[in-house]
Each structure stands twice: as C-alpha cells, then as structure tokens.
Amino acid sequence: MARKVQFVETVLRDANQSLIATRLPYAKFEPMLETIDKAGYYAAECWGGATFDVCLRYLNEDPWERLRKIRAKMPNTKLQMLLRGQNVLGYSHYPDDFVKMFVQKAVENGMDVIRIFDALNDVTNMKTAMEATVKAGAIASGTISYTTSPVHTHKKYVQMVKELKAMGATTICIKDMAGIMGPQEAYDMVSAIKDAVDLPIDLHTHSTTGLAFMTYLKAVEAGVDIIDTAISPFSGGTSQPATETMAYALRQLGYQVDLDDACTKKMADYFKGVRDEFLADGTLMPKSMATDTQCLTYQIPGGMLSNLLSQLKQMNALDKFDEALIETPKVRKDLGYPPLVTPTSQMVGVQAVTNVLQGERYKKVSKEVKAYCRGEYGKTPAPIDPQVQKLILGDEQPLKGRYAATLKPVVAETRKKLGDLAKTDEDVLSYIAFPNLAEKFLEERKAKEENVATYSIVEC
C-alpha cells in the first residue's frame, strides 16, 4: 500500500506572514474556511506567529475571537498555531503562569496542534509550554529551528529531539524558516531523526532559495510524514511551496495524498483575487515573490526579509538593502550563531540595519539585543563574541540559569489592574502579551459598547 504524506496549509498564517507581513484580515479569508475544512489537510496553520500582534496593531481584530470564528467554520480540520516557547507570541520571556494559562486558553478556544520552538533551540525555554500543551490535551509539536553554522550538527539536533520526546512531544517539526535546507541535508536529517525516535515528522520550509520542492521530495523519500505548503496564489518566494504542485508530484511518485483537488482549485481561484488586491496596493512586494539564492549565505527567513524591506522603505533607505544583507551574517556570528527566527531574526536584522545606517557597528543597540547579551533569551548556540558583549554590556555580568525562573507571576496582578476593562481571561492574556496595543483595543471596544448602549436608551 502506498505511504501517505499529509499536508499542513499555511495560507492563513505563515504564507501571508511571509508575503504580506500578516496583513490578511479575517473577512478576506472567511469565505474559504468551509472549503479549506473539506480539503483533507492534516492541519490548517491559522494562528500564532505574528498574527496575534498584527490583529491588535493593524487589523483591529480580537485574535481570540478570530480563532473562535475559524474554529466554528472548520470543525473537521485540526487547527495549528506557532508558539515561541517562553516568548509565547511576544518578543521577550514571560513568567510561567502566563505561559501555562495562554496554552490552556488557546486549546479551550479551539487550538489542536501547538508547534513549540525556541529561537536558540534551548529546550529549557520550551519545557513549560510543552508540558502545558500535553496537560491541555493538545498535540505538542516539538520543533527544531533549523540553521547551519560551525556549531549546528545532526548529532546536536538528534539530541534535542530526544529531549523533546522526553518532554511529551507528540510530533517533531523541523522548521527551516530561511529555506536553506538542501535535499541531501533533508534526507540525512530526517533519516537521523527517524532512527532516533518513533514520532511523526513534519518538515517546514520556504521557497526563498528555490530549494524547497527538491528538499520536500527527498525528505518524503527519507520518511517525513507531513509537509507544510501554501495554496498556489500565496506560494513561492518567501512563502511555502504550492500545495497543488506538491500533491501532483507526490501522487505521480506513488504516494497517497488525500487532498480534494476540487477544494484546492476553489481555494486557488479565490485567493488569486486576494493576492491581486495586495499586489495592487503595494503590500505584496514583487521582491518577496522572487527566488533569492543569496539567502543561502545570509539565511534571512521569509518574514524577516519582508520586514527588513518594509523597515528600509519606511526610512527611505531601500538603497541600503544589499549592505544590510551583508551585515546580517556578521551580526549573527557576533551573537553566537542564533537561528534566524522570531525574535532573534528581528534582533539580528534590526541591528544589522542600525549598524549600516549609523555607519558604525554597535554604536546604537536595542534593549532586546542588550537583554539577549545578558542571557535573558537563553543559552546561545556558540558563545557571544566577548568584545561585542563587553561593548554592549559594559561591566554588567550576564545571567546564569533560566531567566523565566526569576520572573514573578503576572496573571492575577494584571487581572486586578485591568478591572472591568478585561471581560475575560483572554483579555488579560492579550494585555500581558502586548500591553499598549491591547489596552487601546480594549478601551476602544468599551467605548463602542457604551455608545451602543446610549443609542439604545435614546431609541427606547
């Protein structure tokens, strides 16, 4: 019997995060949710990553309400989210009580699969979220942030997978956020993990470098169980390979693919129109759709590349793009070869841009990079360059041990602080994750409700 290969559809999260900086509002994809639900996907990635932040910051949506609405429209497909370990969906570490409650509420609101990673592959930063996911009854997908450097080896990745299994991982995800994994690397790594643990493996990559289709085929040959793809109008470039193309190729090679082609065709026809709207208003930049083999050198993931372009565009400095690309791997080496994934991708990218625009390296440093050098983000894959660390920290000594262990519980105190502004635990969690954004959102919601109430009284 043919071996089955399953698919995760990314258009509702990573595909649009990578191509249009996550600016896809619920109303734009709502008409397709029932079709996606019937298409036969292993899961639909629809939440987490930057979606939470962008819902509050730009789309004026309650991210929790968005999740509940997706769940109601998609009762038959597993919903999946991306969670940044102790960072949850923010950019710094949070106390354990917040991490535990966030995971619990995500599951209560409809989440089935929580893909948990740490930007430094420090498993101590994943443990609390992994255990909370298992306790809540969801699928804990323990995730490797894939990168290459002198200190990243298959042996280290396999050791990490064993630790994730011990923490309760149901599946293992190899997250190749920059699209730098070649076909032979994929074959070797999947084979090594399959030999080490008996867990389903999901491979996630991006089409940035043009390797992704070949990489998926060799990974499947090595035994990978699940691949992440995007419906064709939102595929390619800094996004994932096209769902329909991978389904066609795998079937031709004799694998079982249970996707409904009529559904994927309907999705493609619909999302072509959505894509064209974002092309017309300039949100989708042609550069994001192109193949860029420079990424094999610079290792910049899709979301980071679109944000880098956006940042330079806002500063009227798009002419500095190539310089910023060259500076990025230098900063990465200085900081101990962190994998370039949120939040380290933002730290390294912003620092590279700052170094270029300032004309002097590390003249100006963000508070996040200072915190990173203090050890607040965990153990770096390699030691931070001592001279750079000294330049950034001065005489301050780096932390020893797990930073989150030093943080006081925050949920009860925040609930008390917000009072009637927060109607639910979810409101409290939104505020802890993004205080300024959530407070503005909650105040505007309250004002609208009061206006409606006043209008109703007048009408009566």
Summary of the structure (lengths in Angstrom):
residues: 460
radius of gyration: 21.7
end to end distance: 68.8
largest distance: 72.8
contacts: 1627
relative contact order: 0.13
helix: 56%
strand: 10%
